[in-house]
Amino acid sequence: MDDNDSTWSLGGLAVFAAFVVAAGAYLTVRVTELAAAGRLGAPWPAAVLAAELLGASSVGLYALCLARRLPASLTAVARSGAGRVPPGTHVHVLVPCYTEALTIVAETVWAAAEADLPPGATSTVWLLDDGADPAKKEWVAGLACPRIRYVAGRARPAGEVNGKAANLNAALASIYQRGVGAKPPGPHEAVAVFDADQVCDRAFFKKTLPLLFEEGGVDGRGAPPSPSSPPSSSSARVGLVLTPQRYANVDERADIFNHSNRHFWEAMIPGLTSWGMVVCTGTNLVLRSTALMGVGGFPADTVTEDYLLGMELKMEGWEARYLAEYLAVGEAPEDGSLFRQRSRWCKGHLQALLSRAHCPLLQGRLSLLQRLLYASGAWAYITSAITTPLLSAVPVVALLSGGASPALPFALTPTLATAFLPYFLAVHAVVYWCDAPDLLRALWFGGVAARLLWWTYAKALWNTGLWALGLKRASRFKSTAKAGLGPSPSGRLAAAGGAAGLSPAASGEAAPAPSAPVAPSSPPPSVASWRDIWAPLLLAATSAAAAGVGIARIASGEEDSAALDVLTAWAAYNAVPPLLLAHYAWVGRGRSLRAACTLAALASTAVLAGAAFAGWLFLPPHIRGDAFGLGDRYTGGGGGLYAPAGPKAAFFADAILSALGADEAVAAAGGGAGGPALIGAPVAGPAGAGLRTSLGGR
């Protein structure tokens, strides 16, 4: 997609430019002053500086996405449902499943079969049952509907890495008779994929298929253009149309794991697509069959086949369209399944980054910018896994070191403070830049999720590193368990035994459109696996212990240091996100969790505003003015945190800026470092993702 097919976001571009300038100035001063103090080579100060650099790189890549957006004109006709497709268009709808309950799978199959199609189009729905469940086979047979077919019994070779991709590829081999007597796909054939729990809207195909076969997208052969000659908007070969994901069992007021991931769906993907990326997230999408078969089907040698598929399509010259409209509703995983899912996303991106065949940075058919953007998902996970524990340890080490005056691995001078305040504001402008005010809450939850999932990412990083060194076998795809949401919205899937009544031929009823997600009732508390949560809880415990030591030292009156006050508050606040995790696991997930999240969000907003005000107070009077007659009292005599302890009033602004300076910017950018303010992070995913957390792997 060239510049004529996209537009610049003036606001996003301004935010990106401001960040680049502010980050460059601040980090230059940081390095210069640390070197002047002779501490650039000291392990602890150098580690904190490295964490800041990691965070700045991640937030910069995220800011780059904000600089571009997709014009509404690209999808206006499709949104209206009045788009056309070539005569004879046929879509094969693939619904892969493994151990999911029939009540879950049947609703998905039914919705796909009953969805409206553009005039002249037809469809076949394939239930790809890797679990070979007799109940599912019997249900499909009972439908007596030739457009719904059941496939099972594929060979599963030893050492298979990605069962989902292999399941999908086996179906493609059956559909297109690969091998002897192969039947190539026609130019007007498409493949749609829905995960087993993703119930599509009736209008899904009427809005997506016209984008796939838009004018100029079909040349009678379905062949892609040359990768060296990017197509213009009038001749683009569209190989994929993607829609976002939404979950019926997620309460967006208490979404501590950032299931909704709205910053990814509503900010990142539009920007990435506008930059020419092909982003694939594995479900709720349609693919041109010639494009999919031309790249060999779904990549099966990593656990995130979708991420690699998008990159493969781009390298073959195909383009993507992104329809930013929620046209399917699914079920988000909970408890142990949640952590396995996020670990799989992380491992898949890292497997690609660390492999010679798939590393985005080594793909000569991609531009330099595209290589960086495809690698940014893995980079965001790496950043989150490193920066969160490292920077959360800063107040713990300072308070438990036993020194008379708490020491941090950096000193704050007026010069550094003057450079830091614009950087601090620029980072938060990037993190919270959005077109819709209701997105602010989702951005905040992105930061919370990164702080809860850093250990999951760290384990994935370690295990994938061992794999890259040949010390461990490759991680395998593990399906995400879904508990089911009870009776189906239509009331026809209360039990597997009654599923046969769904026969379109027999009932003549139309499948209901999925309703908007609603807040689920609070389920009984369920404890996640200790191996998934012990590290965040340990970090919370050590932070609480450090805060206790700080409170004791303050109460004793032996030390009068504002740095001690702020470090104590900082350590106490680092315990908040894991406490939300403990609340989720053992207390409840309904009204009480919503209340806890609301209180935490209000506190973070107050701290964020206070940090900005403190930064302004610390500026030299000739820069900030002296409207309040403060003179030099907030400069701390220029000594920063390494000066002797003095009156708390004189050191307050110095201390809070020191505490926030190395932490909050990285928390915002790198996926959730600990710090006084629980702000949103573009990694999580961008987290996390990080850059989404990620560019695939749903």
C-alpha positions in Angstrom: 0.0 0.0 0.0 1.6 3.3 -1.0 1.1 6.8 0.4 -2.0 7.4 -1.8 -3.7 4.5 0.0 -3.0 5.8 3.5 -2.9 9.1 5.3 -0.6 10.6 7.9 -2.1 11.2 11.3 -1.0 14.8 12.1 -1.5 14.3 15.8 0.2 11.0 15.9 3.1 12.4 13.8 3.5 15.3 16.1 3.6 13.0 19.1 6.2 10.8 17.4 8.4 13.7 16.5 8.2 15.2 20.0 9.2 11.8 21.4 12.2 11.4 19.1 13.5 14.9 20.0 12.8 14.6 23.7 14.2 11.0 24.0 17.4 12.0 22.1 18.0 15.0 24.4 17.3 13.1 27.6 19.3 10.0 26.9 22.2 12.1 25.7 22.3 14.0 29.0 21.9 10.7 30.9 24.8 9.1 29.2 27.0 12.2 29.4 26.4 12.9 33.1 26.8 9.2 34.1 30.1 9.1 32.2 31.2 12.4 33.8 30.6 10.8 37.2 32.8 7.8 36.2 29.9 5.4 36.7 29.0 4.5 33.2 30.8 1.2 33.6 29.4 0.4 37.0 27.1 -2.7 36.8 24.0 -1.3 38.5 23.9 2.2 37.0 24.7 0.7 33.6 21.9 -1.9 33.9 19.4 0.8 34.7 20.5 2.9 31.8 20.3 -0.1 29.5 16.7 -0.6 30.7 15.9 3.0 29.8 17.3 2.5 26.4 15.3 -0.7 25.9 12.1 1.1 26.9 12.8 4.1 24.7 13.4 1.8 21.7 10.0 0.1 22.2 8.0 3.2 22.8 9.6 4.7 19.7 8.5 1.8 17.5 5.0 2.1 18.9 5.0 5.9 18.3 5.9 5.2 14.7 2.6 3.3 14.3 0.7 6.2 15.6 2.1 8.5 12.8 0.0 6.7 10.2 -3.7 5.8 9.9 -6.0 4.2 7.4 -8.6 6.4 5.7 -12.2 5.5 6.1 -12.6 5.6 2.4 -10.7 2.3 2.0 -13.4 0.4 3.8 -16.5 2.6 3.4 -18.2 0.4 0.8 -17.4 -2.8 2.7 -18.7 -1.3 6.0 -22.0 -0.6 4.2 -22.4 -4.2 3.2 -23.0 -3.2 -0.4 -19.7 -4.4 -1.8 -19.5 -6.8 -4.7 -17.5 -9.8 -5.5 -16.8 -11.5 -8.8 -19.3 -14.1 -10.0 -18.5 -17.6 -8.7 -16.7 -16.4 -5.6 -16.4 -19.3 -3.1 -15.1 -19.2 0.5 -13.9 -22.2 2.4 -14.5 -21.5 6.1 -12.1 -23.4 8.3 -12.9 -24.0 12.0 -10.1 -25.8 13.6 -10.7 -27.5 17.0 -9.1 -30.0 19.3 -10.6 -30.6 22.7 -13.2 -27.7 22.8 -16.7 -28.7 23.9 -19.3 -29.3 21.2 -21.4 -26.5 22.6 -18.6 -24.1 21.8 -17.7 -25.4 18.4 -21.3 -25.8 17.2 -22.2 -22.2 17.8 -19.1 -21.1 15.7 -20.0 -23.5 12.8 -23.6 -22.5 12.9 -22.9 -18.8 12.7 -20.4 -19.2 9.8 -22.8 -21.4 7.9 -25.7 -19.0 8.3 -23.8 -15.8 7.7 -24.9 -13.6 4.8 -22.8 -13.7 1.6 -22.4 -11.1 -1.1 -24.6 -11.7 -4.2 -23.0 -14.5 -6.3 -20.9 -15.9 -3.5 -21.1 -19.4 -1.9 -19.5 -21.0 1.1 -18.5 -24.3 2.6 -17.8 -24.7 6.3 -15.2 -27.2 7.4 -15.0 -28.4 11.0 -11.4 -29.6 11.4 -11.5 -31.8 14.4 -8.0 -32.7 15.5 -9.4 -34.4 18.6 -11.5 -36.8 16.4 -14.5 -36.4 18.8 -17.3 -38.8 17.8 -19.9 -36.4 19.2 -18.8 -33.7 16.8 -18.8 -36.1 13.9 -22.2 -37.3 14.8 -23.5 -33.7 15.1 -22.3 -32.7 11.7 -23.8 -35.8 10.2 -27.1 -35.1 11.9 -27.2 -31.6 10.3 -27.6 -33.2 6.8 -26.3 -30.0 5.4 -23.9 -30.4 2.4 -22.3 -27.0 3.1 -21.0 -28.2 6.5 -18.4 -30.9 6.5 -16.4 -32.7 9.1 -12.7 -33.5 8.7 -10.6 -35.6 11.1 -8.1 -38.4 11.2 -4.9 -36.7 9.9 -1.6 -38.2 10.6 0.2 -36.5 13.5 4.0 -36.9 13.1 6.3 -37.2 16.1 7.8 -33.8 17.1 5.0 -31.8 15.5 5.5 -28.1 16.5 2.2 -26.5 15.5 -0.8 -28.7 15.6 -3.2 -26.0 14.6 -1.2 -25.1 11.5 -0.8 -28.7 10.5 -4.6 -29.2 11.0 -5.3 -26.3 8.7 -2.8 -27.5 6.1 -4.3 -31.0 6.1 -7.7 -29.5 5.3 -6.1 -27.4 2.5 -4.5 -30.5 1.1 -7.9 -32.2 1.0 -9.7 -29.2 -0.5 -7.1 -28.6 -3.2 -6.0 -32.2 -3.7 -2.3 -31.4 -3.2 0.0 -33.9 -4.7 -0.9 -36.2 -7.6 -3.8 -34.7 -9.5 -3.6 -31.4 -7.6 -6.3 -28.9 -8.3 -5.0 -25.3 -8.0 -7.3 -22.8 -6.3 -9.3 -20.6 -8.6 -8.8 -16.8 -8.7 -12.1 -16.2 -6.9 -11.7 -18.6 -4.1 -11.0 -17.6 -0.5 -10.2 -19.2 2.8 -11.7 -17.9 6.1 -10.5 -19.0 9.5 -12.3 -18.8 12.8 -11.0 -20.2 16.0 -13.4 -22.7 17.7 -14.9 -20.1 20.0 -15.2 -17.2 17.5 -18.8 -16.6 16.6 -19.1 -14.4 13.6 -21.7 -11.7 12.8 -24.1 -12.3 10.0 -22.5 -9.5 8.0 -18.9 -10.8 8.3 -18.6 -12.1 4.7 -20.6 -9.3 3.2 -18.1 -6.8 4.6 -14.8 -8.7 4.2 -15.0 -10.6 0.9 -15.5 -7.4 -1.2 -12.3 -6.0 0.3 -10.5 -9.2 -0.7 -11.7 -9.1 -4.3 -11.9 -5.3 -4.7 -11.6 -3.7 -8.1 -8.0 -4.0 -9.3 -7.5 -7.0 -7.0 -8.2 -9.6 -9.5 -6.4 -10.1 -12.8 -8.1 -13.3 -13.9 -5.1 -15.3 -12.5 -5.0 -14.2 -8.9 -1.3 -13.7 -9.2 0.6 -11.3 -6.9 2.6 -8.4 -8.2 6.4 -8.3 -8.1 7.7 -7.6 -4.5 10.1 -5.1 -6.0 7.3 -3.1 -7.4 4.8 -2.1 -4.7 1.3 -1.9 -6.2 -0.7 1.3 -6.2 -4.1 1.6 -4.6 -5.8 0.9 -7.9 -3.9 -2.4 -8.6 -3.1 -3.8 -5.2 -3.3 -7.6 -4.9 -5.1 -8.0 -1.6 -4.2 -11.3 -0.1 -5.7 -10.9 3.4 -8.5 -9.1 5.1 -8.3 -8.9 8.9 -10.9 -7.9 11.5 -10.3 -7.4 15.3 -11.2 -9.8 18.1 -13.6 -9.2 21.0 -14.5 -11.4 24.0 -17.9 -11.9 25.6 -16.5 -12.9 29.0 -14.2 -9.9 29.5 -15.2 -7.1 31.7 -13.3 -4.1 30.3 -13.6 -2.4 33.6 -11.5 -5.1 35.2 -9.4 -6.3 32.3 -6.1 -6.7 34.2 -4.6 -9.1 31.6 -5.6 -6.7 28.7 -7.6 -9.3 26.8 -9.4 -6.6 25.0 -6.1 -5.3 23.7 -7.8 -2.3 22.2 -4.7 -0.3 21.6 -3.5 -3.1 19.3 -6.7 -3.4 17.4 -7.6 0.3 17.2 -4.2 2.1 17.0 -1.4 -0.3 16.1 -2.8 -2.4 13.3 -4.2 0.6 11.4 -0.7 2.2 11.6 1.1 -1.0 10.7 -1.2 -1.7 7.8 -0.7 1.9 6.6 3.0 1.4 6.7 2.6 -1.5 4.3 2.7 -4.4 6.8 0.6 -7.5 6.4 -0.6 -8.3 9.9 -2.2 -11.7 10.5 -3.6 -12.7 13.9 -4.9 -16.2 13.2 -8.7 -15.8 13.3 -11.6 -13.7 12.1 -9.9 -13.2 8.7 -10.3 -14.1 5.1 -7.4 -15.0 2.7 -7.2 -15.2 -1.0 -6.7 -18.9 -1.8 -4.0 -18.3 -4.4 -2.1 -16.1 -1.9 -2.3 -18.7 0.9 -1.4 -21.7 -1.3 1.3 -19.6 -3.0 3.3 -19.3 0.2 2.8 -23.0 1.0 -0.1 -22.7 3.4 0.2 -22.0 7.1 3.8 -22.0 8.5 4.0 -25.0 10.9 7.5 -24.7 12.3 6.8 -22.1 15.0 3.9 -21.9 17.5 2.6 -18.6 16.0 1.7 -19.5 12.4 -0.3 -16.4 11.9 2.6 -14.0 12.6 4.8 -15.8 10.1 2.0 -16.1 7.5 1.6 -12.3 7.5 5.3 -11.8 6.9 5.4 -14.5 4.2 2.5 -12.9 2.3 4.3 -9.5 2.4 7.5 -11.0 1.1 5.5 -12.5 -1.8 4.1 -9.1 -2.7 0.6 -9.4 -1.3 -1.1 -6.6 0.5 -3.6 -6.5 3.4 -6.8 -4.7 4.2 -7.8 -4.1 7.8 -11.5 -3.6 8.6 -11.5 -2.1 12.1 -15.0 -3.4 13.0 -15.7 -6.1 15.6 -17.5 -8.7 13.5 -17.0 -11.8 15.8 -17.2 -12.5 19.5 -15.1 -15.2 21.3 -14.2 -16.4 24.7 -10.9 -15.3 26.5 -9.0 -17.9 28.4 -8.7 -17.7 32.2 -6.2 -19.0 34.8 -3.5 -21.4 33.5 -4.8 -21.3 30.0 -4.3 -17.5 29.9 -0.6 -17.8 30.9 0.0 -20.6 28.3 -1.6 -18.5 25.6 0.6 -15.5 26.3 3.7 -17.7 26.6 2.9 -19.2 23.2 2.6 -15.8 21.6 6.0 -14.8 23.1 7.7 -18.0 22.1 6.4 -17.8 18.6 7.8 -14.3 18.0 11.1 -15.3 19.6 11.4 -18.5 17.6 11.1 -16.4 14.4 13.6 -13.8 15.6 16.2 -16.4 16.6 15.9 -18.6 13.5 17.9 -18.1 10.3 14.9 -18.9 8.1 12.3 -16.6 9.6 14.2 -13.8 11.4 12.6 -10.6 10.1 15.9 -8.7 10.3 17.4 -11.1 7.7 14.6 -11.0 5.1 16.0 -9.2 2.1 12.6 -9.0 0.4 11.5 -6.6 3.2 12.4 -3.0 3.5 14.5 -1.9 6.5 11.5 -0.4 8.2 9.4 -3.5 7.6 12.1 -5.7 9.1 12.2 -3.5 12.2 8.4 -3.5 12.5 8.1 -7.2 12.1 10.8 -7.7 14.7 9.2 -5.3 17.1 6.8 -7.8 18.5 9.6 -10.0 19.8 11.5 -7.0 20.9 8.6 -5.8 23.0 8.4 -9.2 24.8 12.2 -9.1 25.5 11.9 -5.5 26.8 9.0 -6.4 29.2 10.8 -9.5 30.5 13.9 -7.5 31.4 12.8 -4.0 32.4 10.0 -4.9 34.8 12.0 -6.9 37.4 15.1 -4.8 36.9 13.5 -1.4 37.5 11.1 -2.7 40.2 14.3 -3.7 42.1 15.6 -0.1 42.2 13.6 1.0 45.3 14.0 -2.4 46.9 17.8 -2.4 46.6 18.0 1.3 47.8 15.8 0.7 50.9 17.2 -2.7 51.9 20.9 -1.7 51.3 21.2 -0.5 54.9 22.8 2.8 54.1 22.0 6.0 56.0 20.8 7.7 52.9 19.0 5.8 50.1 21.1 5.7 47.0 19.9 5.3 43.4 22.0 4.3 40.4 21.7 7.8 38.9 22.0 11.4 40.2 19.6 14.1 39.3 21.1 17.5 38.3 19.2 20.6 37.1 20.5 19.8 33.6 19.1 16.3 33.7 15.8 17.5 35.2 15.5 20.0 32.4 16.0 17.3 29.8 13.8 14.8 31.7 10.5 16.7 32.0 9.9 17.0 28.2 10.8 13.3 27.8 8.5 12.3 30.6 5.6 14.2 29.0 6.5 13.0 25.5 6.4 9.3 26.7 3.0 9.7 28.2 1.7 11.6 25.2 2.7 8.5 23.1 1.3 6.0 25.6 -2.0 7.7 25.9 -2.5 9.0 22.4 -5.8 7.9 21.1 -8.8 9.1 19.1 -11.5 7.9 21.6 -11.4 8.9 25.3 -12.8 5.5 26.3 -9.5 3.9 25.0 -7.6 5.5 27.9 -8.7 2.8 30.3 -7.6 0.1 28.0 -4.2 1.7 27.6 -3.9 1.7 31.4 -4.7 -1.9 31.6 -2.0 -2.6 29.1 0.5 -1.4 31.6 -1.0 -3.5 34.4 -1.0 -6.6 32.2 2.7 -6.2 31.4 3.5 -6.0 35.1 1.6 -9.3 35.7 3.0 -11.2 32.8 6.7 -10.3 32.8 7.5 -13.6 34.4 5.6 -15.5 31.7 7.6 -13.7 29.1 10.9 -14.2 31.0 10.3 -18.0 31.1 9.5 -18.0 27.4 12.6 -16.0 26.6 14.8 -18.4 28.6 13.3 -21.6 27.0 13.4 -20.2 23.5 17.0 -19.2 24.1 17.9 -22.7 25.1 16.2 -24.0 21.9 18.2 -21.6 19.8 21.4 -22.9 21.3 20.3 -26.5 20.6 19.9 -27.3 24.3 16.2 -27.9 24.3 13.6 -29.0 21.8 11.3 -26.5 20.2 8.2 -25.5 22.1 5.0 -27.0 20.7 1.6 -25.5 20.1 -0.7 -25.9 23.1 -4.4 -25.2 22.4 -6.0 -22.6 24.6 -8.6 -24.3 26.8 -12.0 -22.6 26.9 -14.5 -23.3 29.7 -17.5 -22.3 27.7 -20.0 -19.5 28.6 -22.9 -21.8 29.4 -25.9 -22.0 27.1 -25.4 -20.4 23.8 -26.9 -16.9 23.2 -29.4 -18.5 20.8 -30.6 -20.9 23.4 -30.1 -23.8 21.0 -26.9 -25.2 22.4 -27.7 -25.8 26.0 -26.3 -29.3 25.7 -24.5 -31.3 23.1 -27.4 -33.7 22.8 -29.6 -30.9 21.5 -27.2 -29.6 19.0 -28.8 -31.6 16.1 -31.7 -29.2 16.2 -29.4 -26.6 14.6 -29.8 -28.0 11.2 -30.3 -25.1 8.8 -32.1 -27.4 6.4 -34.5 -28.5 9.1 -35.2 -25.4 11.1 -35.0 -22.7 8.5 -34.0 -20.3 11.3 -31.3 -17.7 11.0 -28.4 -17.7 13.3 -28.4 -14.8 15.7 -25.8 -12.1 15.4 -23.5 -12.1 18.4 -24.4 -9.7 21.0 -22.0 -7.1 22.4 -19.8 -8.4 25.2 -21.3 -7.9 28.7 -19.7 -8.0 32.0 -19.6 -11.6 33.2 -20.9 -12.6 36.6 -18.1 -13.3 39.2 -17.1 -16.9 38.9 -15.8 -18.9 41.9 -12.2 -17.9 42.7 -9.7 -20.2 41.0 -6.0 -20.2 41.7 -3.7 -20.1 38.8 -0.6 -22.3 38.7 2.0 -21.2 41.2 4.7 -21.4 38.5 2.9 -18.7 36.6 2.4 -16.2 39.5 5.1 -16.8 42.1 7.6 -14.3 40.7 5.2 -11.4 40.4 3.9 -12.1 43.9 7.5 -12.4 45.2 8.3 -9.1 43.6 5.3 -7.7 45.4 6.4 -9.2 48.8 9.9 -7.8 48.5 8.5 -4.4 47.5 6.2 -4.5 50.5 9.1 -5.5 52.8 11.2 -2.6 51.5 8.3 -0.2 52.0 8.0 -1.5 55.6 11.7 -0.8 56.2 11.3 2.7 54.7 8.3 3.4 56.9 10.2 2.3 60.0 13.1 4.6 59.2 10.8 7.5 58.6 9.0 6.9 61.8 12.2 6.7 63.8 13.1 10.2 62.8 16.7 9.3 62.3 16.7 10.4 58.8 15.1 13.4 57.2 15.3 12.6 53.5 12.6 13.2 50.8 14.3 10.5 48.8 13.5 8.0 51.6 9.9 9.1 51.5 9.5 8.7 47.8 11.4 5.4 47.6 9.1 4.1 50.3 6.0 5.1 48.4 7.5 3.8 45.2 8.2 0.3 46.7 4.7 0.2 48.2 3.1 1.1 44.9 5.0 -1.6 43.1 3.0 -4.2 45.1 -0.3 -3.0 43.6 -0.4 -4.8 40.3 0.4 -8.2 41.8 -2.2 -7.5 44.5 -4.7 -7.2 41.6 -3.5 -10.5 40.4 -4.0 -12.1 43.9 -7.5 -10.5 44.0 -8.3 -12.1 40.6 -7.1 -15.5 41.7 -8.4 -15.8 45.2 -11.0 -13.1 46.0 -13.2 -12.6 43.0 -13.5 -11.1 39.5 -16.7 -9.2 39.7 -17.7 -6.0 41.4 -14.8 -6.1 44.0 -12.2 -6.4 41.2 -13.7 -3.6 39.3 -13.6 -1.4 42.5 -9.9 -2.3 43.1 -9.0 -1.4 39.5 -10.9 1.9 39.7 -9.0 2.8 42.9 -5.6 1.9 41.4 -6.4 3.8 38.2 -7.3 6.9 40.2 -4.2 6.7 42.3 -2.0 6.3 39.2 -3.6 9.3 37.6 -2.9 11.4 40.7 0.7 10.2 40.9 1.2 10.9 37.2 -0.1 14.5 37.6 2.1 15.0 40.7 5.1 13.7 38.9 4.7 16.2 36.1 4.2 19.1 38.6 7.2 18.0 40.6 9.2 18.0 37.4 8.1 21.6 36.7 9.1 22.6 40.3 12.5 21.2 39.9 13.4 23.2 36.9 15.7 26.1 37.5 13.8 29.3 38.3 15.0 31.1 35.1 13.2 28.3 33.1 10.0 27.7 35.1 9.6 31.3 36.4 9.1 32.1 40.1 5.4 32.8 40.3 5.2 31.1 43.8 8.4 32.7 45.1 10.2 29.3 45.3 13.6 30.6 44.4 16.2 27.8 44.4 14.7 25.7 47.3 13.6 22.9 44.9 16.9 22.5 43.2 18.4 20.9 46.3 21.5 23.0 45.9 22.4 21.1 42.8 23.5 18.1 44.7 20.7 15.7 43.8 20.3 12.5 45.6 24.0 12.2 46.3 24.0 15.4 48.4 23.8 15.1 52.3 20.2 14.6 53.6 18.5 17.9 54.1 15.0 19.3 54.7 12.3 17.2 53.1 10.8 20.3 51.4 14.1 21.0 49.6 14.5 17.5 48.3 10.9 16.4 47.5 10.8 17.3 43.8 14.4 16.1 43.3 13.5 12.7 44.8 10.3 12.1 42.9 11.8 13.0 39.6 14.7 10.7 40.3 12.4 7.8 41.2 10.2 8.4 38.1 12.9 9.2 35.7 14.4 5.8 35.1 11.2 3.9 35.7 8.1 5.4 34.4 9.3 6.1 30.9 10.4 2.5 30.6 7.1 1.3 32.2 5.3 3.2 29.5 7.4 2.0 26.7 8.8 -1.4 27.6 5.9 -3.3 28.9 5.6 -2.5 32.6 8.5 -1.6 34.8 7.6 -1.0 38.4 7.0 2.5 39.6 4.8 4.9 41.4 2.3 5.3 38.6 0.5 2.3 37.0 0.4 3.8 33.6 -0.6 2.0 30.4 2.1 0.5 28.2 2.0 0.0 24.5 3.7 -3.4 24.9 2.2 -6.1 26.6 2.0 -6.4 24.1 3.6 -2.3 22.6 3.1 -5.2 24.7 3.5 -7.0 24.9 2.3 -7.0 23.9 4.5 -5.6 24.2 3.8 -4.4 20.7 0.4 -5.7 21.4 1.7 -7.4 22.8 2.4 -9.0 19.4 1.7 -9.2 15.6 0.1 -12.6 15.8 -0.6 -15.5 18.0 -4.1 -15.1 19.1 
